[in-house]
Amino acid sequence: MSKITTELLLERAVPRSTRLRKIETLNLSKLQLKTGDLDPRLFSRLRHLQKLDLSDNLLDKFPNSLTLPDLRVLNCNNNKLEDVTALKQFPLLEELTYENNVYLTLNDDYKVMFLLQNLRLLNGKDITKLANHVRHVNSRKLTSKVTAHWEKFFRDQLPEKYTAEQVKSIKKKFLKSVQTNVVYGPSTLSEFTRWRVKMIAEEFLSYSLGLELNSDTEPEEKTDENEEESTESPTEAAENVAQVTVTPSKRKRNHSKSSPGNKRSKTKANTEEEAAVNPKKSSRVEDDPAPDKPRTSNQPAKETAPEQGAEGTQKNGEQFPKGQSNRRSSQITGEQKSQEQDNGVITLTPVKNSKRKEDVSAEPLHFLQCHSKGNSREDFKTQLWSGVFEPVLDSGARKDPIVSSSRTVATCGGESVCLIDCETGTVLKKYKVATEEFFSVAWTTLTMVISDSRKKAHNILAAAGRRGIVKLIHVAADFCYGEIKAHKKPIATVCFSPTQETHLFTASYDKRIALWDIGIPDCDYNFKASQLLVLETASIPLRIALVPTCPEQYLLAGCEDGCFAWNIKLDKGQKSRPFEAIFQFPDEESMTTSHRVDGLAFLNDDVVAKEYVFCGDENGSVWMYDLSNYTTAWGSAKGKRSERSISPTQILKWPELRVNGEQPPEILVNNVVADPAFTYLVVLTSVNITAIWKKS
């Protein structure tokens, strides 16, 4: 039953009224209203309504037929609006406010300026001059470009006598081409430009050429919202892990000074069923990487529409089994190999290498298959994307010097997140969400109040991926205590602020980077998350990094079409911000800003990279670059371009692995991470294998 009744409307009228048709001002704020509560039949009786306040509700859109012909002022602040085009049904609207609707961007501002010809004030600002430019100058320029595009590329394709099928075909090609190739204005308005170009192109075909354009839009496929989450104890996880251990003395790594001879190929989808949004493999530096551009496939990406908005969180109650086991997963020995191969366990045959002196000696320690879908040992299709080592708590509880250097790594890929002890190869914990594909994980340490009112530091793991939801896991308690529905599209990467432990950045395929305060849960795990900032990007953000010398002021993002920087200082009033700087990159002959950046970190306080950089290739090998001798020179270069190419310090070759007597498919390294002491090197691949190397 709708929350809105005739009695409620009469009561909330200003002043209170006895008849609906006499109401001119109506306050419906703070009623927890959803879109379905706005009954068009009831609202159609408000024929003289001029001012409507719908602020502080839960509206995600407007019904298309509210029929408020005299509406002049509309307040929609603090809702969950995702689209503004339905506002065109209020042609007399003069004042509109919709601040703190996290899914609305600058592109939506331009849409309402075009749609509402009488609009004067938008979010409290006079937009008369800008709106006239949008409605007239912008439209004139785009119309000219659309017409020219038709004349140049499509006019001759349409015969004098054409069939309905020919019209449909050329219409589809033209609309796709014109939206891709007609560009006008700044890149931050690209969504608005494409929207207007499509509108103009449809009008052009309909009126100028007499072609009817009933768009055959395909419905978006929705994700099944019946989310299944589960956890496994260390014992169960160990039993579901295929593992290899090799003896370090049998392995020698050669020191190589050769540089890559050709460009690395892009990862291809393993099957036709592979989802459309997947990070691609590329060169990676040591920290956890950002997923890459979506892959194309015959299957559309599945996205879940958040049920809660910017500050919406909920207590989940996904419980890990209590207790831990020190039992190691099965080890492959010479006596076991023939028997274990029949069970689908990975076995390893060492590759013979020349015995040349090495700068860094690292031996393969474990090869794990712990992210398998349905715990299948035949799964070599699940991609592993991100890994990060757990920070060491200052509690003094850990006495082992190896453990104190952080030997527990969190990895993600497919439907699961795993915590692995790098020394023993034990999968300590495993967290699964059946409808998710995790792309990124990040750690933070929160000081929480425990049951007896004492304060204690605990490590919290954030995991995010395809569904645009951040899961918050209290690892020591084996408990996923909540989630933040951060974006409508997949989250490519996440990272915590090193100075503000509750501040989490999420970078999404919706071309936005959001800053969240995740709050601190109380002893009952109640918490409240809030969105502090939204950074608009020109293209999909693939990797983010905070500037070490001022992590509270500047953030860098490597994106699909460049590298950008933002001022993220919270004392500035603007909540939604465009980028403030764009990086230039050397091209063959000059400098360019259009450059795909999918790896980003800092070598020191100034140089973007890392002193020891690890990059994976398409053969499972890890290219290691020791850049410690270059950082001083780069710091004094003062922006001068260097023509010098740096060769790898060493290449760790992927050993020959065999499963049931056969080698796994093409092995691409998606990510390489090392612990702070550089004791362990964790390699995450495209074939569901986690390789752990140890510095010897």
For each residue, the residues with C-beta under 8 A, 3 or more apart:
1:
2: 5 36 37 39 42
3: 8 31 32 33 37
4: 8 9 28 33 37 38 39 42
5: 2 8 9 42
6: 9 10 20 42
7: 10 11
8: 3 4 5 11 12
9: 4 5 6 12 13 20 23 26 42 46
10: 6 7 13 16 17 18 19 20 23
11: 7 8 16
12: 8 9 26 27 28
13: 9 10 16 17 23 25 26 27
14: 25 26 27
15:
16: 10 11 13
17: 10 13 20 22 23
18: 10 22
19: 10 22 23
20: 6 9 10 17 23 42 45 46
21: 45 46 47 48
22: 17 18 19 48
23: 9 10 13 17 19 20 26 46 48 49
24: 48 49 50 51
25: 13 14 49 50 51
26: 9 12 13 14 23 46 49 51 52 53
27: 12 13 14 53
28: 4 12 31 33 52 53 54 57
29: 53 54 55 56 57 75
30: 55 56 57
31: 3 28 37 57
32: 3 57 58
33: 3 4 28 37 38 54 57 58 59
34: 37 57 58 59 60
35: 38 59 60 61 62 63
36: 2
37: 2 3 4 31 33 34
38: 4 33 35 43 59 62 63 66
39: 2 4 42 43
40: 43 44 63 65 66 67
41: 44 45
42: 2 4 5 6 9 20 39 45
43: 38 39 40 46 66 67 68
44: 40 41 47 65 66 67
45: 20 21 41 42
46: 9 20 21 23 26 43 49 68
47: 21 44 69 70
48: 21 22 23 24 70
49: 23 24 25 26 46 52 68 70 71
50: 24 25 70 71 72 73
51: 24 25 26 71 72 73 74
52: 26 28 49 68 71 73 74 75
53: 26 27 28 29 75
54: 28 29 33 57 59 74 75 76 79
55: 29 30 75 76 77 78 79 97
56: 29 30 77 78 79
57: 28 29 30 31 32 33 34 54 78 79
58: 32 33 34 79 80 309
59: 33 34 35 38 54 62 76 79 80 81
60: 34 35 79 80 81 82 305
61: 35 81 82 83 86
62: 35 38 59 66 81 86 87 89
63: 35 38 40 66 86
64: 86 89
65: 40 44 89
66: 38 40 43 44 62 63 89
67: 40 43 44 89
68: 43 46 49 52 71 89 90
69: 47 92
70: 47 48 49 50 92
71: 49 50 51 52 68 74 90 92 93
72: 50 51 92 93 94 95
73: 50 51 52 93 94 95 96
74: 51 52 54 71 87 90 93 95 96 97
75: 29 52 53 54 55 97
76: 54 55 59 79 81 96 97 98 101
77: 55 56 97 98 99 100 101
78: 55 56 57 99 100 101
79: 54 55 56 57 58 59 60 76 98 100 101 309
80: 58 59 60 101 102 103 306 308 309 310
81: 59 60 61 62 76 84 98 101 103 104
82: 60 61 103 104 305 488
83: 61 86 108
84: 81 87 98 104 108 111 112 115
85: 88 111 115
86: 61 62 63 64 83 89
87: 62 74 84 90 93 96 112 115 116
88: 85 91 115 116
89: 62 64 65 66 67 68 86
90: 68 71 74 87 93 116
91: 88 116 117 118
92: 69 70 71 72 118
93: 71 72 73 74 87 90 96 116 118 119
94: 72 73 118 119 120 121
95: 72 73 74 119 120 121
96: 73 74 76 87 93 112 116 119 121 122 123
97: 55 74 75 76 77 121 122 123 124
98: 76 77 79 81 84 101 104 123
99: 77 78 123
100: 77 78 79 310 575
101: 76 77 78 79 80 81 98 104
102: 80 309 310 514 531 534
103: 80 81 82 488 510
104: 81 82 84 98 101 108 109
105: 108 109 191 512 534 536 576
106: 109 110 188 189 192 536 576 578
107: 110 111 188 189 190 191 192 195
108: 83 84 104 105 111 112
109: 104 105 106 112 113 122 123 127
110: 106 107 113 114 134 189 192
111: 84 85 107 108 114 115 192 195
112: 84 87 96 108 109 115 116 119 122
113: 109 110 116 119 122 127 130 131 134 135
114: 110 111 131 134 135 138 139 196
115: 84 85 87 88 111 112
116: 87 88 90 91 93 96 112 113 119
117: 91 135
118: 91 92 93 94
119: 93 94 95 96 112 113 116 122 127 131
120: 94 95 126 127 128
121: 94 95 96 97 124 125 126 127
122: 96 97 109 112 113 119 125 127
123: 96 97 98 99 109
124: 97 121
125: 121 122
126: 120 121 129
127: 109 113 119 120 121 122 130 131
128: 120 131 132
129: 126 132 133
130: 113 127 133 134
131: 113 114 119 127 128 134 135
132: 128 129 135 136 137
133: 129 130 136 137 138
134: 110 113 114 130 131 137 138 139
135: 113 114 117 131 132 138 139
136: 132 133 139 140
137: 132 133 134 140 141
138: 114 133 134 135 141 142 184 185 196
139: 114 134 135 136 142 143 196 200
140: 136 137 143 144
141: 137 138 144 145 184
142: 138 139 145 146 182 184 193 196 197 200
143: 139 140 146 147 200 204
144: 140 141 147 148
145: 141 142 148 149 182 184 197
146: 142 143 149 150 178 182 197 200 201 204
147: 143 144 150 151 204
148: 144 145 151 152
149: 145 146 152 153 154 174 177 178 181 182
150: 146 147 153 154 155 174 178 201 204
151: 147 148 154 155
152: 148 149 155
153: 149 150 157 177
154: 149 150 151 157 158 170 173 174 177
155: 150 151 152 158
156:
157: 153 154 170 173
158: 154 155 162 166 170 209
159: 162 166
160:
161:
162: 158 159 166 167 170
163: 166 167
164: 167 168
165: 168 169
166: 158 159 162 163 169 170
167: 162 163 164 170 171 211 212
168: 164 165 171 172 216
169: 165 166 172 173
170: 154 157 158 162 166 167 173 174
171: 167 168 174 175 205 211 213
172: 168 169 175 176
173: 154 157 169 170 176 177
174: 149 150 154 170 171 177 178 201 205
175: 171 172 178 179 198 201 202
176: 172 173 179 180
177: 149 153 154 173 174 180 181
178: 146 149 150 174 175 181 182 197 198 201
179: 175 176 182 194 197 198 201
180: 176 177
181: 149 177 178
182: 142 145 146 149 178 179 193 197
183: 190 193
184: 138 141 142 145 193
185: 138 189 193
186: 189
187: 190 538 539 561
188: 106 107 536 538 578
189: 106 107 110 185 186 192 193
190: 107 183 187 193 194 538
191: 105 107 194 195 511
192: 106 107 110 111 189 195 196
193: 142 182 183 184 185 189 190 196 197
194: 179 190 191 197 198
195: 107 111 191 192 198 199
196: 114 138 139 142 192 193 199 200
197: 142 145 146 178 179 182 193 194 200 201
198: 175 178 179 194 195 201 202
199: 195 196 202 203
200: 139 142 143 146 196 197 203 204
201: 146 150 174 175 178 179 197 198 204 205
202: 175 198 199 205 206 213 215
203: 199 200 206 207
204: 143 146 147 150 200 201 207 208 209
205: 171 174 201 202 208 209 211 213
206: 202 203 209 210 211 212 213
207: 203 204 210
208: 204 205
209: 158 204 205 206
210: 206 207
211: 167 171 205 206
212: 167 206
213: 171 202 205 206
214:
215: 202
216: 168
217:
218:
219:
220: 300 303
221: 300 302
222: 225 302 303 304 305
223: 302 303 304 435 467
224: 435
225: 222 304 435
226: 435
227: 433 434 435 436
228: 433 434 435
229: 316 318 431 432 433 434 480
230: 318 432 434
231: 318 319 320 321 429 430 431 432 478 480
232: 236 237 240 321 429 430 432
233: 236 237 320 321 323 324 325
234: 237 238 324 325 326 327 426 427 428 429
235: 238 239 325 327
236: 232 233 239 240 321 430
237: 232 233 234 240 241 329 370 418 427 428 429 430
238: 234 235 241 325 327 328 329 330 426 427
239: 235 236 329
240: 232 236 237 370 372 375
241: 237 238 329 330 368 369 370 425 427
242: 330 344 345 346 367 368 369 377
243: 329 330 331 332 345 346 366 367 368 369 425
244: 332 346 347 348 364 366 367 657
245: 331 332 365 366 425
246: 250 251 348 350 363 364 365 655
247: 250 251
248: 251 363 365 694 696
249:
250: 246 247 350
251: 246 247 248 350 353 363 364 655
252: 353 354 355 358
253: 353 358 361 362 363 650 652 653
254: 353 354 355 356 358 651
255: 356 357 358 359 649 650
256: 648 650 651
257: 647 648
258: 261 647 648 651
259: 645 646 647 648
260: 263 264 617 623
261: 258
262:
263: 260
264: 260 281 282 283 617 618
265: 618
266: 280 281 282
267: 280 281 295 668 686
268: 295
269: 272 274 278 295 297
270: 274 381 665 686
271: 274 381
272: 269 297 298 299
273: 297 299
274: 269 270 271 278 295 297 299 381
275: 278 297 299 301 302 437 466
276: 294 295 296 297 299 300 301
277: 294 295 301 466 489 490 509
278: 269 274 275 291 294 295 383 437
279: 289 290 291 292 383 385 439 492 670
280: 266 267 291 292 293 295 598
281: 264 266 267 292 616 618 668 669 670 686
282: 264 266 289 292 598 599
283: 264 598 599 615 616 617
284: 289 599 614 615 616 669 670 671 672
285: 289 599 600 601 609 610 613 614 615
286: 601 610 612 613 614 672 673 674
287: 388 545 601 610 673
288: 386 387 388 440 441 442 493 495 671 673
289: 279 282 284 285 385 386 493 542 543 598 599 670 671
290: 279 440 492 493 507 541 542 543 544 558 598 600
291: 278 279 280 385 439 440 490 492 493 542
292: 279 280 281 282 492 542 560 598
293: 280 540 542 560 596
294: 276 277 278 301 509 540
295: 267 268 269 274 276 277 278 280
296: 276
297: 269 272 273 274 275 276
298: 272
299: 272 273 274 275 276
300: 220 221 276
301: 275 276 277 294 466 490
302: 221 222 223 275 466
303: 220 222 223 466 467 468 488 489 490
304: 222 223 225 435 467 468 469
305: 60 82 222 488
306: 80 309 312 468 469 485 486 487 488
307: 312 485
308: 80 312 313 314 485
309: 58 79 80 102 306 312 485
310: 80 100 102 530 531
311: 528 529 530 531
312: 306 307 308 309 484 485
313: 308 482 483 484 527 528 529
314: 308 482 483
315: 481 482 525 526 527
316: 229 480 481 482 483
317:
318: 229 230 231 431 479 480
319: 231 478 479
320: 231 233 429 431 477 478 479 480
321: 231 232 233 236 478
322: 478
323: 233
324: 233 234 428
325: 233 234 235 238 426
326: 234 424 426
327: 234 235 238 426
328: 238 331 424 425 426
329: 237 238 239 241 243 368 425 426 427
330: 238 241 242 243 336 340 345
331: 243 245 328 336
332: 243 244 245 336 337 340 345 346 347 348
333: 336 337
334: 337
335:
336: 330 331 332 333 339 340
337: 332 333 334 340 341 347
338: 341 342
339: 336 342 343
340: 330 332 336 337 343 345 347
341: 337 338 344 345 347 658 659 660 661
342: 338 339 660
343: 339 340 377
344: 242 341 377 378 659 660
345: 242 243 330 332 340 341 377 659
346: 242 243 244 332 367 369 657 658 659 664 689
347: 244 332 337 340 341 657 658 659
348: 244 246 332 364 367 655 656 657 658
349: 655 656 657 658
350: 246 250 251 655 656
351: 653 655 656
352:
353: 251 252 253 254 653
354: 252 254
355: 252 254
356: 254 255
357: 255
358: 252 253 254 255 361 650
359: 255 626 649 650
360: 624 626 649 650 695
361: 253 358 695 696
362: 253 652 681 693 694 695 696
363: 246 248 251 253 693 694 696
364: 244 246 251 348 367 655 691 692 693
365: 245 246 248 422 423 425 680 692 693 694
366: 243 244 245 422 425 690 691 692
367: 242 243 244 346 348 364 657 689 690 691 692
368: 241 242 243 329 420 425 427 689 690 691 692
369: 241 242 243 346 372 377 379 688 689 690
370: 237 240 241 411 416 418 420 427 430 690
371: 382 384 411 412 413 414 415 416 418 688 690
372: 240 369 375 376 377 379 382 414 688
373: 376 379 382 414 415
374: 379
375: 240 372
376: 372 373 379
377: 242 343 344 345 369 372
378: 344
379: 369 372 373 374 376 382 688
380: 659 664 665 687 688 689
381: 270 271 274 687 688
382: 371 372 373 379 413 414 688
383: 278 279 413 414 670 686 688
384: 371 387 411 412 413 414 670 671 684 685 686 688 689 690
385: 279 289 291 412 413 438 439 440 670 671 684
386: 288 289 411 412 413 438 439 440 441 493 671 684
387: 288 384 409 410 411 412 441 671 673 682 684 690
388: 287 288 409 410 441 442 443 673
389: 406 407 408 409 410 443 673 674 675 676 680
390: 406 408 409 410 419 443 459 475
391: 406 443 445 459
392: 398 404 405 406
393: 397 398 445 457 458 459
394: 457
395: 398 456 457
396:
397: 393
398: 392 393 395 403 404
399: 403 404
400: 403 404
401: 404 405
402: 405 407 423 679
403: 398 399 400 406 407
404: 392 398 399 400 401
405: 392 401 402 675 676 677 679
406: 389 390 391 392 403 675 676 677
407: 389 402 403 421 422 423 675 679 680
408: 389 390 419 420 421 422 428
409: 387 388 389 390 419 420 422 673 675 680 682
410: 387 388 389 390 417 418 419 420 441 443 461 463
411: 370 371 384 386 387 417 418 420 441 682 684 690
412: 371 384 385 386 387 416 417 418 438 439 440 441 463 465
413: 371 382 383 384 385 386 416 437 438 684 688
414: 371 372 373 382 383 384 437 438 688
415: 371 373 432 433 434 435 436 437 438
416: 370 371 412 413 430 431 432 433 438
417: 410 411 412 430 431 432 438 441 461 463 471 473
418: 237 370 371 410 411 412 427 429 430 431 690
419: 390 408 409 410 427 428 429 430 475
420: 368 370 408 409 410 411 425 426 427 428 682 690 692
421: 407 408 424 425 426 428
422: 365 366 407 408 409 425 675 679 680 682 692 694
423: 365 402 407 680 694
424: 326 328 421
425: 241 243 245 328 329 365 366 368 420 421 422 692
426: 234 238 325 326 327 328 329 420 421
427: 234 237 238 241 329 368 370 418 419 420 430
428: 234 237 324 408 419 420 421
429: 231 232 234 237 320 418 419 475 478
430: 231 232 236 237 370 416 417 418 419 427
431: 229 231 318 320 416 417 418 463 471 473 480
432: 229 230 231 232 415 416 417
433: 227 228 229 415 416 436 438 471
434: 227 228 229 230 415
435: 223 224 225 226 227 228 304 415 467
436: 227 415 433 465 466 467 469
437: 275 278 413 414 415 465 466
438: 385 386 412 413 414 415 416 417 433 441 463 464 465 466
439: 279 291 385 386 412 464 465 466 490 491 492 493
440: 288 290 291 385 386 412 463 464 465 491 492 493 494
441: 288 386 387 388 410 411 412 417 438 461 462 463 464 494
442: 288 388 461 462 494 495 496 504
443: 388 389 390 391 410 459 460 461 462 496
444: 459 460 462 496 501 502 504 518
445: 391 393 457 458 459 460 501
446: 457 458 460 501 502 520 521
447: 455 456 457 458 501 520
448: 455 456 457 458 520 521 522 523
449: 453 454 455 522 523
450: 453 454 455 456 523
451: 523
452:
453: 449 450
454: 449 450
455: 447 448 449 450
456: 395 447 448 450
457: 393 394 395 445 446 447 448
458: 393 445 446 447 448 474 475 476 477
459: 390 391 393 443 444 445 475 476
460: 443 444 445 446 472 473 474 475 518
461: 410 417 441 442 443 472 473 475
462: 441 442 443 444 470 471 472 473 494 496 504 518
463: 410 412 417 431 438 440 441 470 471 473
464: 438 439 440 441 468 469 470 471 486 491 494 506
465: 412 436 437 438 439 440 490 491
466: 275 277 301 302 303 436 437 438 439 490
467: 223 303 304 435 436 490
468: 303 304 306 464 485 486 487 488 489 490 491 508 510
469: 304 306 436 464 483 484 485 486 491
470: 462 463 464 483 484 486 491 494 504 506 516 518
471: 417 431 433 462 463 464 480 483
472: 460 461 462 480 481 482 483 484 518 527
473: 417 431 460 461 462 463 479 480 481
474: 458 460 477 478 479 480 481 521 525
475: 390 419 429 458 459 460 461 478
476: 458 459
477: 320 458 474 481
478: 231 319 320 321 322 429 474 475
479: 318 319 320 473 474 525
480: 229 231 316 318 320 431 471 472 473 474 483
481: 315 316 472 473 474 477 521 525 527
482: 313 314 315 316 472 521 525 527 529
483: 313 314 316 469 470 471 472 480
484: 312 313 469 470 472 516 518 529
485: 306 307 308 309 312 468 469
486: 306 464 468 469 470 491 506 508 514 516
487: 306 468 490 491 506 508 509 510 512 514
488: 82 103 303 305 306 468 510
489: 277 303 468 508 509 510
490: 277 291 301 303 439 465 466 467 468 487 508 509
491: 439 440 464 465 468 469 470 486 487 494 506 507 508 509
492: 279 290 291 292 439 440 507 508 509 540 541 542 543
493: 288 289 290 291 386 439 440 506 507 541 542 543 544
494: 440 441 442 462 464 470 491 504 505 506 507
495: 288 442 504 505 544 545 546
496: 442 443 444 462 501 503 504 505
497: 500 501 503 504 505 546 551 552
498: 546 551
499: 551 552
500: 497 503 552
501: 444 445 446 447 496 497
502: 444 446 517 518 519 520
503: 496 497 500 515 516 517 518 532
504: 442 444 462 470 494 495 496 497 515 516 517 518
505: 494 495 496 497 513 514 515 516 544 546 555
506: 464 470 486 487 491 493 494 513 514 516
507: 290 491 492 493 494 512 513 537 541 542 543 544 557
508: 468 486 487 489 490 491 492 511 512 513 514 541
509: 277 294 487 489 490 491 492 540
510: 103 468 487 488 489
511: 191 508 536 537 538 539 540 541
512: 105 487 507 508 534 535 536 537 541
513: 505 506 507 508 534 535 537 541 544 555 557 566
514: 102 486 487 505 506 508 531 533 534 535
515: 503 504 505 531 532 533 534 535 568
516: 470 484 486 503 504 505 506 529 530 531 532
517: 502 503 504 529 530 532
518: 444 460 462 470 472 484 502 503 504 527 529
519: 502 527 528 529 530
520: 446 447 448 502 527
521: 446 448 474 481 482 524 525 526 527
522: 448 449 525 526 527
523: 448 449 450 451
524: 521
525: 315 474 479 481 482 521 522
526: 315 521 522
527: 313 315 472 481 482 518 519 520 521 522
528: 311 313 519
529: 311 313 482 484 516 517 518 519
530: 310 311 516 517 519
531: 102 310 311 514 515 516 534
532: 503 515 516 517 570 575
533: 514 515 568 570 575 576 577
534: 102 105 512 513 514 515 531 575 576 577
535: 512 513 514 515 555 557 566 568 576 577 578 579
536: 105 106 188 511 512 576 577 578 579
537: 507 511 512 513 540 541 557 559 564 579
538: 187 188 190 511 559 561 562 564 579
539: 187 511 559 560 561 562
540: 293 294 492 509 511 537 559 560
541: 290 492 493 507 508 511 512 513 537 544 557 558 559
542: 289 290 291 292 293 492 493 507 557 558 559 560 596 597 598
543: 289 290 492 493 507 557 558 597 598 599 600
544: 290 493 495 505 507 513 541 555 556 557 558 600
545: 287 495 555 556 557 600 601 602 608
546: 495 497 498 505 551 554 555 556
547: 550 551 553 554 555 556 602
548: 551 602 604 605
549: 605 606
550: 547 553 554
551: 497 498 499 546 547 548 554
552: 497 499 500 568 569 570
553: 547 550 567 568 569
554: 546 547 550 551 565 566 567 568
555: 505 513 535 544 545 546 547 565 566 568
556: 544 545 546 547 563 564 565 600 608
557: 507 513 535 537 541 542 543 544 545 563 564 565 566 579 600
558: 290 541 542 543 544 563 597 598 599 600
559: 537 538 539 540 541 542 562 563 564 597
560: 292 293 539 540 542 596
561: 187 538 539 594 595 596
562: 538 539 559 582 583 593 594 595 597
563: 556 557 558 559 582 583 585 595 597 600 608
564: 537 538 556 557 559 579 581 582 583
565: 554 555 556 557 579 580 581 582 583
566: 513 535 554 555 557 577 578 579 580
567: 553 554 572 577 580
568: 515 533 535 552 553 554 555 577
569: 552 553 572
570: 532 533 552
571:
572: 567 569 577
573:
574: 577
575: 100 532 533 534
576: 105 106 533 534 535 536
577: 533 534 535 536 566 567 568 572 574 580
578: 106 188 535 536 566
579: 535 536 537 538 557 564 565 566 582
580: 565 566 567 577
581: 564 565
582: 562 563 564 565 579 593
583: 562 563 564 565 593 595 597
584: 591 592 593
585: 563 591 592 593 595
586: 591 641
587: 590 591 592
588:
589:
590: 587
591: 584 585 586 587
592: 584 585 587 595
593: 562 582 583 584 585
594: 561 562
595: 561 562 563 583 585 592
596: 293 542 560 561
597: 542 543 558 559 562 563 583 600
598: 280 282 283 289 290 292 542 543 558
599: 282 283 284 285 289 543 558 615
600: 285 290 543 544 545 556 557 558 563 597 608
601: 285 286 287 545 608 609 610
602: 545 547 548 605 606 607 608 609 610
603: 606 607 608 609 610 611 627 631 634
604: 548 607 611 631 635
605: 548 549 602
606: 549 602 603 634 635
607: 602 603 604 631 634 635
608: 545 556 563 600 601 602 603
609: 285 601 602 603 613 627
610: 285 286 287 601 602 603 613 627
611: 603 604 626 627 628 631
612: 286 624 625 626 627 628 674 678
613: 285 286 609 610 624 625 627
614: 284 285 286 622 623 624 625 672 673 674 681
615: 283 284 285 599 622 623 625 669 672
616: 281 283 284 620 621 622 623 668 669 670 671 672 683 685
617: 260 264 283 620 621 622 623 668 669
618: 264 265 281 666 667 668 669
619: 654 667
620: 616 617 653 654 667 668 669 683 685 691
621: 616 617 651 652 653 654 669
622: 614 615 616 617 651 652 669 672 681 683 693
623: 260 614 615 616 617 648 651
624: 360 612 613 614 648 649 650 651 652
625: 612 613 614 615 646 648 649
626: 359 360 611 612 629 649
627: 603 609 610 611 612 613 630 631 646
628: 611 612 631
629: 626 632 633
630: 627 633 634 646
631: 603 604 607 611 627 628 634 635
632: 629 635 636
633: 629 630 636 637
634: 603 606 607 630 631 637 642
635: 604 606 607 631 632
636: 632 633
637: 633 634 640 642
638:
639:
640: 637
641: 586
642: 634 637
643:
644:
645: 259
646: 259 625 627 630
647: 257 258 259
648: 256 257 258 259 623 624 625 651
649: 255 359 360 624 625 626
650: 253 255 256 358 359 360 624
651: 254 256 258 621 622 623 624 648
652: 253 362 621 622 624 681 693
653: 253 351 353 620 621
654: 619 620 621 657 667 691
655: 246 251 348 349 350 351 364
656: 348 349 350 351 663
657: 244 346 347 348 349 367 654 663 664 689
658: 341 346 347 348 349 661 662 663
659: 341 344 345 346 347 380 662 663 664
660: 341 342 344
661: 341 658
662: 658 659
663: 656 657 658 659
664: 346 380 657 659 667 687 689
665: 270 380 687
666: 618 686 687
667: 618 619 620 654 664 685 686 687 689
668: 267 281 616 617 618 620 685 686 687
669: 281 284 615 616 617 618 620 621 622 672 683 684 685 686
670: 279 281 284 289 383 384 385 616 684 685 686
671: 284 288 289 384 385 386 387 616 683 684
672: 284 286 614 615 616 622 669 681 682 683 684
673: 286 287 288 387 388 389 409 614 681 682 684
674: 286 389 612 614 678 680 681 682
675: 389 405 406 407 409 422 678 679 680
676: 389 405 406
677: 405 406
678: 612 674 675 681 695
679: 402 405 407 422 675 694 695
680: 365 389 407 409 422 423 674 675 692 693 694 695
681: 362 614 622 652 672 673 674 678 692 693 694 695
682: 387 409 411 420 422 672 673 674 690 691 692 693
683: 616 620 622 669 671 672 690 691 692 693
684: 384 385 386 387 411 413 669 670 671 672 673 690
685: 384 616 620 667 668 669 670 688 689 690 691
686: 267 270 281 383 384 666 667 668 669 670
687: 380 381 664 665 666 667 668
688: 369 371 372 379 380 381 382 383 384 413 414 685
689: 346 367 368 369 380 384 657 664 667 685
690: 366 367 368 369 370 371 384 387 411 418 420 682 683 684 685
691: 364 366 367 368 620 654 682 683 685
692: 364 365 366 367 368 420 422 425 680 681 682 683
693: 362 363 364 365 622 652 680 681 682 683
694: 248 362 363 365 422 423 679 680 681
695: 360 361 362 678 679 680 681
696: 248 361 362 363
